[in-house]
Amino acid sequence: MKSKGFLSRDFIIQVVGLLVSVAVVVTVYQTYILPVSEDIKMTNAIRASQHPDGDFVPERSIVVLLKNVEQEACLILMIWATIIIAFKFVKLSGEQSMAEHAFLKISRGERIIPEDALGHYKEVESQLRRMPRLRDKILPDVIMAALHRFDATRSIQDAAHAVSERAEMAYEQLESDLSLVRYIAWAIPSVGFIGTVRGIGEALEQADKAIQGDISGVTSNLGLAFNSTFVALMLSIVLMLMVHLLQSKQESLIIDLQDTATKKVIGLMKKPSL
């Protein structure tokens, strides 16, 4: 697998995903959530004035729950992470399809001997040059590593060890590529906690008014504190579930590709008896 760069497909997807998530969430907030939340706020104020005895329950909705900037930031991060994870699932599907490709043209009953290993290596290398869809895939890289090791050492055991080594490296690379998603999964509840701190701090600033009997400022800011925490935790739970499913898919992929390389390459190797 090739190293990642700033112009790699993964990096471009991350940048585009961030821009798309910001554009979508900001547009939804500006055109729907903020206007509707203001309408609900004004409606609640009018109804409250019509019930001076305090017998009034403010209208609650998902719009009120999401109206603050902390919740907006959490949604941006969540959609960004979802785009990245969706792209990774598509990549894993592409890796899985490699198991059906015939990298080695070997007839039934034919075996791979050390003298033929280099020729098969060049055969796989030629396919990678001719077929762009095969490039940067795990399975051909694992197969080439096994053939190269078999050519160099003439040992089937060493070739099998090369398959395990390269598969382990591929898994570590997949895990490393999840670092940004893991950061987002940490950042979402942190942003929610910022909203909690801000809401409590602003509620305390309204303490004097609350003592005089006007508790609207305190309740509004406490609503910000609890709503931001609730939204952040719910989004974090969903995101961690998606990360868990992605990691399970990655582990299953590596096991399947390693098994494929063992059956279709290592299992066909034979060292001629002296």
Buried (B, 14 or more C-beta within 10 A) or exposed (E): BEEEEEEEEBEEBBEEBBEBBBEEBEEBBEEEBBEBBEEBBEEBEEEBEEEEEEEEEBEEEEBBBBBBBBBBBBBBBBBBBBBBBBBBBEBBEEBBEBBEBEBBEBEEEEEBBBEBBBEBBEBBEEBBEEEEEBEBBBBBBBBBBBBBBBBBBBBBEEBBBBBBBBBEBBBEBBEEBBEBBBEBBEBBBEBBBBBBBBBBEBBEEBEEEBEEEEBEBBEBBBBBBBBBBBBBBBBBEBBBEBBEEBEEBBEEBBEBBBEBBBEBBBEBBEBEEE
